[in-house]
């Protein structure tokens, strides 16, 4: 509690020789009390305040009982004075290490705010208490004014006519002002996490995307946007505005879109310019200095504060030149030595503006080291404390956005420190990709190599390999803890310090399994397309000779029938001549030739051979027709398909896969309606399932060495669709692998017999492409039934079959 009185007996000069000057040099009001609470010494600030307060106290200097003075205070200040006395007793008595309290004090009708602190000290074995009173009235008033200013700014944003949107580099909305609900028709919280481009008209979308991309290429420039968007009520409206890349600004961390709906009203460009100016401004003053304090860098805010242009800094411009003398002394004697010793120092200081005025700031000085070479450079960050609350809120929002991004991006971001030989940051995406806890990578940086495919380990063995180049970009394969394979793409690049030495490696690892699967599917589709074209050509080439071979055999059949009739008549004549004994020598010769020719055998076997030839030709023709139907070019649109006929053609094409190991049983619903399908892709999916069933049967019966199994294919009409069942009497699917049957590259077959893509492709075609379903029922040792269900009614779709 500040003391008062017209005349103050005693002073700091009565205390120890060194204590008095120290106390008098401090701006706070300080008194030194003995164990009984008697004032031993007071500083000059204490005496000045006591005189200025004119309270009527006659004794508040050295020798006064300060505890009694506090107990004697009456009125609204009494409770605070009593609490102060109790705190002093607790500190002096050793019950508390320190005591502090904020209170108000009224003098001359003016209310002042103080912060009182009591700390214990010992000298020559005697316990004492140091009582400090700091006048924080101006600080309190500044904080209240800042709070009111922040509330006015928030009210302005909340009630603005413009829609302020912050998106990340991918266009995902991270913040949108409340006015979005009125303009766009959707509450702002519902828009968070969605793509900014979702509601933009398709005709305007490429241009808007291009404009946003320009902000990434040239962050220093604003771009102008104008586009149509669909409101929540379905109406199309026109928006115009600007976009600015503030991804590098800690207070924003995104692309800022300032847009307004101009269909019904136009607003002037001034509002957009004002808002852009606000977004372009940052309160932080950032500088970098060498180990001797020579200024190497000053950001725009600092240059503007000092009245410097965009040209280089003045020669021999020192870090202390930014500050008034008292701050320079503080930095030289405390700030910089502490930063060198402990790595960082922070405190309240002041900067000088272009007119020499002091600007109070909260300043931090950091000493940046590189290995054992000592301090490489100092960096200092100063913040105008008049805007503290606003900046703290912006910083918290920026931290939250970063945290959400780091926790939700699918990629793994990592930073490896070469000096420490370990990662210093690994984003949570590591757990999603590697299926292992992040802590395991911190504990053992090389542990992740155990999951890398042996063929790839040498390439990805150490992040330090990137130190010898401008970076690396490579693909490799890992195996997750459940045994599932994943393809990853890793990109890394070195980070250089001020001297050009590589100190850290930064990398980004993404899961490209889906991309690999799509590439594999594309390659397989291209191969199948080529095979289809080849098969169609072969079928066409075979079709013509088979036709005339068949025609010729039918001609021979008809001619032989006529010759048989002629031979029969000739034999009848020969029998008559023999009976009448006419020309016995000729009859004997003809009988001899007939016997030698074995005419009866020929008359019996030739028609049978001709019939078998015709059956073979018809079989070849049937296969040719099936190949032509199966290899028919795929359509980019759905067409009505006769599933029974399509399935029969596919079974014919795949006959070589099942004919040696299984008997075919088909049960086709003759009333099955046409089903809208993409013929080529459906044929391929069905072929993959049939071949898979044939292989399962072959594994069970031993490749044709045992009794053949049964391959059953059934079709039937079900509610709102049709159902196809492909049942085999194979070995069944073990329970431990059932969940992975449709995974890319998963196969239980030996090398060279399967790629693990057949059922994956079938699932993609049936489910994703046709909007149907594909599941299976299995029993080990009994067989498996794959069930395909296709809808009869489909939504309108774009070319390629994807829903709009």
C-alpha positions, 0 to 999 in steps of 0.5 A: 500500500503506498505510504503518504505524509508531508514529511518522510523521516529516514530514507534509502541512505540510512540502509546498507551502502549498496542497497540505497542507490539500487532502490532509488534507481527503480521506478517502483515504490519499494520499502524494506521491512524487518521481521516485525514489519518495521520499515528499514528503508524506502526508495525515492519513488516511495517518498515522492508518492507519499508526499504527492498523495497528501493523505495526512499520514505523519509517519510512513518512513524508516522506523514506521510500523508498516503493518500497523499503518496497513491495519489502520486504513479505513474506508473502501481501501481498508480490506486491501490494506489488511490483506497486504498486512496478512501477506507480509506476515506470511512471507516474513514468517516463511509460510509463503515464498511471495505475495502479490495483489492488485488493488485500487487507491484513491488520492485527490479524487483520482482512482489509481491501479496498483500491483503490490508484491512482497518477497522474502530475503535474508541478510546476516541471518535476519528475515526481511520483506521487500514490498513493491508497489507498481502503478499499472493505471496506464497499462490497465487503461490501455488494456481496457481501450484495446478490449473495446477496440477489439470488440468494435472490430469484431462487430464490424466484421460480424455485421459487414456486408462483405463475405470474408473467406479464408481458404488454404492452398487447396481451396478448402474453407478455413474461416468465413464471416457470419455475413456468409449466411445472409449472402450465400444462404448457408451458415458459416460453420457448415461451410468450414472444411468444404471446398470454396469451389463447390457452389461456383458455376461450372462455366466460371470454375476454370477461370476462378481456379486459375485466378486463385492459382495466380495468388500462389505464384505471386503472393504479393498481388491481389487478384480480382474475382467475378463468378456465379454461385448457387445460393442455398435456395437454388438461385444463381447469384453473382459475386465479385471481390478480391483474393490475396495470398496471406499463407505466409502471414502468421496472423492469417495463414491462408488465401483471403477472399473478400467478396460481395454479392452484386446482383442486387446492389453494388458496393464501391471498390473502396471497401475492398481496398480498405479490407485488403489494406487491413489484411496486408498489415501486420503488427509484428516488427521482425529483425535479424542481426549478426553475432555483433548486433549488426542489422541484417534484415528488417521487415516491412513493418519495421521499415515503415516504423523507422521511416526507411524505404525498400532499399538496403539498410544503412551501413553499420546499422546496429540492433541497438539503434532501433531502441532508446538508450535505456532499452539499448543498455538493457539489451546489452547488459541483460537481453543479449547475454541472457539470449546467448546463455539460455537461447532466448530473452523476452521483456517489455521494451520500446522501439523508436519511430521515424520521429524519435518517439518511443513505441512500447513493445513486447520483445523477444531476442533469440540466439540461433546456434549451429552445432558447436560454432556458437551463435550464428545470428540473433533474431528479434520479434517485437509486438506493439502491446497496444494491439496485444489482445488482437494479436494473441487472438489471431495467433491462437486462431492461426495455431488452431488452423495449423493444428487442424491442418497438421492433424487432418492432412493425409500426408506426413510432414517431417523435419529432421535435424542433422545436428541432433540426428533425429526428427524434431517434428512428425505430423499425425499423418504418420499414424494414418499412413504407417499405422504406427504411433508417432512416438515410435518414430521419435524414439527410434528414427530408423524403426520405420524402415522395418515396414519398408519393402526390402527392395526399397530400403536402401533408397530410403534408408536415411534422410541425410541422403537429401543433404547431397542434392537439391532434394529427393522425390521417390516412390517406395512400398511399405507394409502396415502393421496388419500386413496390408501393402501401401505405396508411398511417395516421399519428397524431401529437400535440405534447409540451409542456414545463413552460411549455406550449411545444411542443418535440417531436412524437410520432407512430405510423404503421401500415400499414393496407393490409390493412384498406383491402383488407378494406374495399374487399372489403366494399364490393365484396361489398356492391355485389355483394350489392345487384346480386345481389338486383337481378339476382334481382329482375329475373330474377324479373320477366323470368321471368313475361312470358317464360313467357307470351310463350313460351306464346303463341308456341307457341300461335301455332305450333300454330294456324298449323300447323292453319291451314296444314293448312286452307289446304292443304285449301282449295287442293286444293278450289280446284284441283278447282273450277278443274279442273272449271270450277266457278264460274270467277269465284270461283276466279279471284278467290281465286287473285288474292287468294292471289297478292296475299297471297303465301301461299306465302311466308307459309307458308314464312317464318312457321313459321321466324319462330315457331321463331326467336322460340321459340329467342330466348325459350328463350335469354332463359329460359336467361339468367334461370335463370343469373342466378337461380343466380348471384345466389342469396344466399351461405350462411354455411356450405359446401354441396355444389356442382355445379361444372359447372352453377355454371361454366356459369351463370357463363359465361352471366352473363359472356357479354357479356364474352367473346362478341365476342372469343372462342370458348368451349370447355368440357370438363367432367368428367361424373363430378365429385363435389359440392364443399363451397363457399360458393356466392356467394363462389365464383361471384364469384371465378370470375366475376372470373377469367373476366372477367380472361381475357376482357379479356386476349383482348380486348387481344390481338385488338384488342377484337373487330377481329381473329380471335377468341381462345379461352376454355377452361374445364375441370374434372377430378378430382384427388387429394383434390380437384377442379381448374378451369382457365380458359385464355385465348389473350390477351397473357400476363402480363409477367415483371416483374409476375407477383409482384404479380398478386394484390396489392391495387389492382394492375392493368395496365388503363387507368383505369376498366377495373379496380380491381386487386381482382378477382384479389385477391378471387379469391385471398382466396376460394379460398385463405383462405376455401375452403382451396384454391389458386390459381396461374397459368401464363403465356407472353407472347404465348401466353396464361395459364391460371389453375388453381383447386384445391378440396379435397373434405374440409374441417375443421370451421369456424365460421360464415363458413368460418374454421377453428376 
